[in-house]
């Protein structure tokens, strides 16, 4: 993050709409395998 402050929750969402953000995230990543997801986020 290099000293930046993260946006919480993601820009465009308020805490009372966190369910919509979760649905969008699920939709974006539902077809990835565990290995693909780990590679995308550099978890190796």
Backbone torsions as a table, in degrees:
resi	resn	phi	psi	omega
1	UNK	NA	-13.7	174.3
2	UNK	52.5	39.3	175.7
3	UNK	84.9	-2.3	179.1
4	UNK	-78.0	155.8	175.8
5	UNK	-92.5	126.5	-179.3
6	UNK	-70.4	151.7	174.2
7	UNK	-83.6	125.5	-178.4
8	UNK	-129.4	125.9	-20.5
9	UNK	-66.6	-167.5	-176.5
10	UNK	-55.4	146.1	178.3
11	UNK	-52.8	138.1	-179.5
12	UNK	95.8	-7.8	180.0
13	UNK	-122.2	142.9	173.1
14	UNK	-109.3	162.3	-175.9
15	UNK	-57.6	-31.7	-179.5
16	UNK	-75.0	-6.7	177.8
17	UNK	-114.8	21.2	-176.5
18	UNK	-61.7	-28.9	177.2
19	UNK	-61.2	-38.2	177.3
20	UNK	-65.6	-39.6	177.4
21	UNK	-64.4	-41.9	178.2
22	UNK	-62.5	-41.8	178.8
23	UNK	-63.8	-41.2	179.3
24	UNK	-64.7	-43.4	179.2
25	UNK	-62.4	-45.7	178.0
26	UNK	-58.4	-45.5	-179.8
27	UNK	-61.6	-36.3	-178.8
28	UNK	-72.1	-27.4	-171.3
29	UNK	-120.8	4.4	-175.1
30	UNK	-64.1	-25.2	-177.0
31	UNK	-94.2	1.6	178.7
32	UNK	-83.7	143.4	171.2
33	UNK	-77.9	167.0	177.3
34	UNK	-58.8	-43.4	180.0
35	UNK	-63.1	-39.7	177.9
36	UNK	-64.5	-43.7	179.5
37	UNK	-63.6	-43.2	179.7
38	UNK	-64.5	-39.3	179.1
39	UNK	-67.1	-39.5	-179.5
40	UNK	-61.1	-37.4	-176.4
41	UNK	-103.5	13.1	175.7
42	UNK	55.0	47.6	-179.8
43	UNK	-96.1	30.5	-179.4
44	UNK	-111.7	NA	NA
